[in-house]
């Protein structure tokens, strides 16, 4: 639904029934389905914390600086309602010019650009930003422009968007709800307006990214006890917020001036350490191979991000994410970025596409460590124990965190032949463990550890980046000879490490007569086709020019023998093809 239509519809909302109908219409348009309608009863049910005490799930994550940060995530049903509600809010509300966070076409980069090249940069952090906004304040704000919700509707919406605070003394905006960022921006409109007035009066530049407020100038007005400091402290407290004195800092032009994690001394840039970290892990990967590089990366990641990130990290995803962030900050033509990207792409032959390339497997093998190497690289020991489900599992401690390692069924029998007679928690000691391997596996984008009797071969990667693929030739075969021929050509290229060849060229290559055939192409009788098998065609982050008629090719594809997983630009089309195949198979 277009923004102007949502704005028009919201103006005609007078009752909760009207509002529920608007939410349903937006939901239907957003998800292309009319199932699971949002009803008045549902809204009234979830807006009261006493009625649904578990509507928000509370958990804590460790802060980088120490301590814990409380996160309140809505339950599945409430989360869906808040997502649609936020879509409505975004259609009617535009943040102030000073607001750089949680809004379209603005980011940490645009926030930092305001403060480039100034002698002084003054950073302020607002303490307990989200929890310091009570439900009453949310209720009052959404009754004013541009929301203009009737009192009856505002009562319910404020209840949906707020959660009981940690002291159980009232309801506040939770950190973790989809609506909280936008509502904080709306509530801070008055604060931003007054801060811009102060900045203008003192000749400063001002911006705010969530709870981070930044002033910059060529002159110093930021001394402790100055008129400026006293004025902004007064305004912040008047608006119900509190300055975090520990995070308030003044950066001079001789310092490394940072705004929301980016340096602004001469230009917006990532820190030297950020670039060094990427360069270091790529160097380790190039020098020592994937196995040792992952172990070094693992140690680094758990030390720097382990306070908020659980589970086993995917090294390639982290590097790729860091490079994308660098591109956003530095630009895609930046020399440093392009050099690092080139090195990363060369190493992507070791990247395993997480997809069911083998219908018999739900996961793929990334790398196998001999037990001795695993202990050495990850600085840990490995023990065997009987789990509560009467299964043999591995246990170790990495970076002071206990890890449980799964063991394949075959390996369990190999290590302990009489598991059924063992008690839960019983430790199993055997020298056979030293002959096993600890294999890094991946399923649905997540890594996990598996102890195996033998070294597992890496799962075959069908990434186009991992083969000598002539995209134009592949698409030409697809268009002229059909999808089956294209799939077979791609399969041969990936498995044999050869360029894309036609059916005739593949036969000639297999008997060592490819060069002769290419010279006399067209004179030979077309050989019989090889037996076809299932294959997934995968595009992995590669820029290609798609012919204009590719849609027709896809839609006319024969899908009896081959499952076609799409090029990125044609996910919907290929999904239809896959769905048709599944229906045909069922019939």
N, C-alpha and C positions, 0 to 999 in steps of 0.2 A: 504494500500500500504506500502511495506517495506521501511525502511529508505534508504537503498542502492539504491533502484529503484528511489526514489524521488531525491536523490543526482545526479544520472545519468541523469534523465530527466531535472533537473534544469540546468545542464551544456549545454544542447542543446537548451535552451531558447534564442532566438535572437530577437523576436518581442513580442509585447503585445498579439497578437493572440496565440503564442506559450505558453505564460504564462497563459492565460485564459484557454487553453486546459488542462494544467497541473493542475490548480486549480479544474477544473471540474472532472478530473479523480480521484483526491484525494477525492473530495466531494462524488463522486459516490461510491468509495471504503469505505469511512468512514460511510456514511449514507445508503448504499445499495439502492440507488435510483438515477435515472438520471433526475428526474424532476427539474424544476427551475434552469436551467443552468446559470452559471456565464459567461456573455458575455463581449466582449471588450467594447461595448457601456455602459454596466452597470458599469464597472470599471472606464471608463472615466467620467461617470456621477457623481459617488460618490467621486471621487478624488478631486473635485473642491468645496470648501465650498461656493462659490458664486452661483453655480448651485443648490446645495441642502443645504440651510442654516440651515435646521433642521436635518441634518444627525447625529448630536450628541445632546443628551439631557443633559443639564447642571442642576445640583442640588447641594445642600450643606448639609453636615452632620457636626454635632458638634464634635469638638475635646475634648478629655478627659481633656486636659490642658486648654481648653477654645478656643474661636475663631471658625472659620468655615473652613472646608476642601472642596475644590471644586472637584466634580466628574463629568466627562464627559463620559456618556455612549452612545455608538453608537446605532442608530436605528436598528430595527429588521433585515432589509435586509443587511445593512452594517456590523452588528454584525456577521452574518453568513459568510460573505466574509472574515472578519478578523480572524474568528475562523479557517477557512481552510488555510488562509495565515500563521497563526501562526503554524499550523501543518507542513507546508512546511519548515518554519524557524527552527523548533525544529529538523527536520530530518537532517539538514545540519550544525547546530551550536551547539557546545559544550562550555559551559562557562569555564572560567579559573579556576584553582585549588583553588583560593581564594574566588570565588563566591559561596555563600551558599543559596541564595534565588532564587526562581522561576526556579528551575532546578530539574530534577529527581534524586532520591536517596540522596538528600541533604535537610536539614531542619534546623530549629532553634536548634535542638539537635546537629547535626553535627557541626553547627557553634559554639555552646557553648563548645563542647568537646575540641576544639583547645586550649582553654584558662583555662583549669582546673588547680587548684593548684598553680597559680602564685601569687607573692607578689603584683603585680600591674596590674590592668586592666584599659585601657584607651579607653573610648567610644566617638566616633565622630558621629554627625548627619549632613547630607547634607541638606541644606535648599532648599525647593521647588524643590525637586529632579526631578520629571517628567517635570514640566513646564520649567525647566532651559535648556532643550534640544530642540533646534530649529529644524524645518523641514529640513533646509539645512544640518544639521549635520547627520540626519537620511538618507537623500538622498546620502550623501557622503559615509557613512559607508556601506550601502547595495550594493555599487558598488565594494567593496573590498572583499577578501576572508573572510569567506567561501561562501558568497552569490553570488558575482560576477554577479549581475544583469546588463544588458545593460542599458545605460543611459535612453532610452525611457521608459523601464519598471520601472526603479528606480524613475523616475518622478511621475508615477502613484501610485506606492506603497507608496512612502513617503507622497503623498497627502492623500491617504486612511488612513494612520496610524496617521496623525496629525490633530490637531484641532486649531481653532483660540483661542489665549490666552485671559485671562480676560481683558487685556488692549486694546484688538482689534488691537494690533500693529504687530502681526505676528502669524505664526502657530507653535505649539509646540506639544510634545508628551502628550496626555491626560492621566490622571489618571482615568482608567475605561475601556480602550480598551484592548482586549485580547493580542494584539501584543506588548503593551508598556513594560511589564516587560522584555521580551527577548531582545528587542531592547536596553533598558537601559543597560543590562548586556553586550551586544555586544559593545556599545559605551564606556563602562567603562573598556574595556580590557586594553587599554593603561594606564589608571589610576591605575588599579590593578597591572599591571606589574611594574610600577614605585614604588608603595607602597610596593610591595614585596622586591624590591631592597633596599628601605630605611630600611625596617624591618631587612633585612639580615645585612645591614651595622651597625645597632645599636644593633643587637642581640635580636630581638623581634619576636613574632608570630603575624600574620596578617590575618584577614578575613573580608569579607563584605557581609552583608545581606541587599539587596536593598540599602537604603540610610544610613544604620547603619554600620559604620566602627569601627573595634575593634583591638587594639593592646594589647599585654600582655607580661610580662617579670618578671624576678626575681629581676631586678634592675630598678631604677627610672631614666628615661630620659625625663619625661613628664612635667617638670616644665615650667611655663609660661616664654616665652622668650628664652627657650633652643634651641639648634641647631635643635633638632628633631622637636619641635613644629613649628619653622620657616620653616623648609624644607617641611613638609607635608602641611602646609598652602599654601605655594607657588605652590606646585604641584596640589593641589585641585583647586586653582584659575586658573592655566594655562589650566586646562581641562574644564573650563567653569562652575565650581560649586562653592559653597560658604558654609563655615562651619557655622553651627548654634551654636553660642557661648553659648546660654542658655542651650543647651542639651549636651554640651561637659563636661565630668566629668571623674575624676580620682578616682578609687576605690582601696583602700589598703586591705591587707589580714585581717585586723581587721574589715573591713566593710562587708556588705552583697554585694558581688561582683555579678553583674548581667550582662548577655549578652543576648540580645533579649528576655528579660523577664524570663530567667532561671538563677538560682544561680550556680556558678562555683567555690566556695571556696574549696571544697574537691572533689565533684563529680557534675555532671549535675543533677539538681533537680528543681522541682517546689518550689515556695515559701511556707512558713508555712501558710500564709494567704490563699493560694489557697486550701490547704488541709483542713484548718479550715472551709472554706466556704462550702465545700462539706459535711463535717462531721456535720456541724450545721444544714443544711437543711434536711439531712437524720434524724437527731435526732428529729427535729420538726415534720416531717412526721410520725415517729414512735410513738411519744408521743401524739400529738394532732390530728392526722388524716390528710387526704388530704386537706380538706377545709381550716383549719387554716394555715397549712403549705404553701399552695399556696399563701395565703394572705401575709404571712411573706416573702416568696420568691419574690413575686411580688414587694413589697416595695424595697427589696435589689436589684433586677434586674433593676428596673427603675432608681435607684440612681447610679448604677455602669455602666449600659449599655444603659440606656435610651437616652443617647446623640447620639447614632448611630442606635439603634434598635427601630423601630416603631412597632405598633400592640401589641397584647397580647401574652406574652411569653408562651411556652409550657414547664412546669417545668421538665418533664421527659426527654425531648430532651436536655435541658441545662445540667442536671446532667449527662446524658449519654455521652454528648460531652466532658464534663470536665473529666470524667473517662477515656474516650478514649485517651484524651491528656495526662493524667497522665500515662497511660499504655505506650504510645509512649516514654515518658521521662524516667520513672522509670523502665520500663520493666514489662511484664505480670506476672512475678513471685515475684514481690515486695510485701512484707507483707502488707504494708499500703494500697496499691491499691487493693489487693485481699480481704481484710476485708471490705473496703468500697463497692466494687463491690458486695460482698455477701449480705450486708445489702440492697443495691439497688435492687438486684434481688428478695429479699424477699418481697419488697414493690411493685413489679411490678404487683401484683394482682389488683392494682388500675390503671394500665395503660390501656387505651382504644385504641384499634387498629383502626386507621382511615381508615375504608373501608366500603363499602356499604353492611353491613351485613343484613340490612333490605332494600329491594328495594323501600320501600315507603319513605325512609328518605335520605336526602342528607347530614345530619350532625348527630353527636352523642352527648348525654348528658354526661358531665363529673362530674359535681357537682352542687348541688342547695343550695344556701344560702337564708335563710329567710332575708327579706329586712333589718330588724334590725341588723342581724349579718353582712350583707354586708356593711352597714354603719359603724359599729364598727370596723371590721377587716381592711377595706380599708380606714378608716378615711376620709369619705366623706359624702355628703348628696345626696339625689336623688329627682329629679323633673321631672314632666311630661310636654310635650310641643307638639304642633301640628307642624309637619314638613311641608316643602314646597310641598310635595306630598300628603298632607292632611291625614297623618297617625300619630298616637300617638307614640311618642318615649320617652325614658328616657334620662335624661341628668345628668351628674355628673362631678366632677373634681377629678382626682387621680394623685398625684405627680405633681400638677400644670399643668396638661394637661386635656383639655376638652374631655370627652368621650360621645359618643352617643350610647345608648343601644336599640337594637331592642325589639319590644314587639309582642308577638304572636297575631294573629287575634282574637282569642277567648278572650284573656286578654284585648285587646283594647276595645272590646265591654263591657267587665266587668267593666273597669275603666271609660269609657266615652261612654255612649249609643248614643249620638247625635254628633259624630265626624264630620259629613258632614256639620253641621251648624257652626262649629268653624273656626276661622281665622288662617292663618299661623303665627306661632310664639306665639300664645296664650297659656298661662300657665294653666294647668289643675290641680286643687287641689282636692284631694279626700282622705279620710281616708282609703279607700279600698286598697291603695297602700301598706300600712303596713302589709296587710294580704298576699301579694304576695311574690314571690321568684325571686331572680336573679340567673339565671342558666348559668354556664360556659359551652359553647358548643364548638365543634371542627368540622371543615370541611376542607378537603384537607390539613391537617397538621397545620392549623391555628386556634387559639382560638378566640371566640367572646362571647359577653354577650347577654343574652336574658331574658327579664322579662316575667314570666309566672304566671298564676293564682294559680296553684298548684305546689307542689314539684315534679319535674320530676325524675323518676327513672333512674338510671345510665344505659346507653346503654350496652347491654351484650357484654362482651369481649370474643372473641373466640381465644385468644392467647393461644398457647400450653403451655406457661409458667404459665398460669392462671388455669390450670387444672391438674389433676393427670393422666398424659398421659404416657403410656408405648409405646414409639416410635416403638420399635421392634414389639410389638404385633399389633399396628395399621398397620404397613407396612405388617405384615404377613397376616392380614385380607384382606388388599388391594390386595395383590398378589394372595391369594388363593380363595377369595370369590368375588372379584371385587370391583370397586371403590364405588358403591352404598352402599355396606355393610360397607366399611371403613368410608364413610361419615356419615352414620347413627350411627356407633359406636362412632365416635368423637363427634357428636351432643349430644348423650346421656351422654358422659363423661363430656362435658362442662356444659350442662344445669343441670345435676343432681349432679355434683361434685364427680362422681364415677370414678374408674379406667376404662381403656378400656376393654369392655366386648364384647363377641360375641353376635349375635342376640338371641340365646338361653339363654345365661347368663343374658341378659337384661330383658327378660321376667321373668325368674326365680327370678331375683332381685326385680322386680316390685311387685311380689306376696309374697315376703319374704322367698323364698325357694332356694336362691342362694347357700348357704352352702351345702344343700342336693343335689342340682343339680351337683355341682362341684365334690362331692364324687361319684356320679353315672353317670358322664358325658358319653354320648354315648348311654345310655339306654333309654333316653327319646326321644319321637317323636319330630322332629323339629317343633316348633310352627310356625304359620303363621306370616309373616312379618307385621310390623306396616306400616302405611301409611307414605310414604316418603315426605319430603319437601325440599325446596331449602336450601343449606348450602354452605358457603365458608370455605374451609380449609386453615388456615393461619399458617405459620411458623414465629414466632416473635423472632428473634435474639437468636436462640438456636442451639447448635452444635449437629448434629446427624450423624450417619453413614448410608448412603443411600446404599441399595443393588445394586449390579451391574446391575441387570435387571429392575431397577425402571423405566428406560426410556420406556421399552416395556410395562410396566404396565400403564404408563401414556398415551402412544399412543393408547393403546387398550381400554381406559376407555370409558364407556357409559356416554354420556353427555346430555341425554335428560332431566334428572331430576335434575342434580346437576351441578353447576358451580364450577370448580376447580381452585382456586387461588394457585399459585405454592409454593413449597419449593424454597428457594433462588437459589439453583443451577440449577433449571429447569424452569426459567422464560419464556424462549422462547418456550419450549415445551407446558407449560400450557397455554400460550397466544394463541397458535395454537388451543388448545382444546376449550378455551373460544370463539375464533373467529368462530370455526366450529359450536358451539352451537348456537351462535347468527344467523348465516346464516341459520341453520336448523329451528330456530324459525320464521325467516322471511318467509321461504318457507311454 
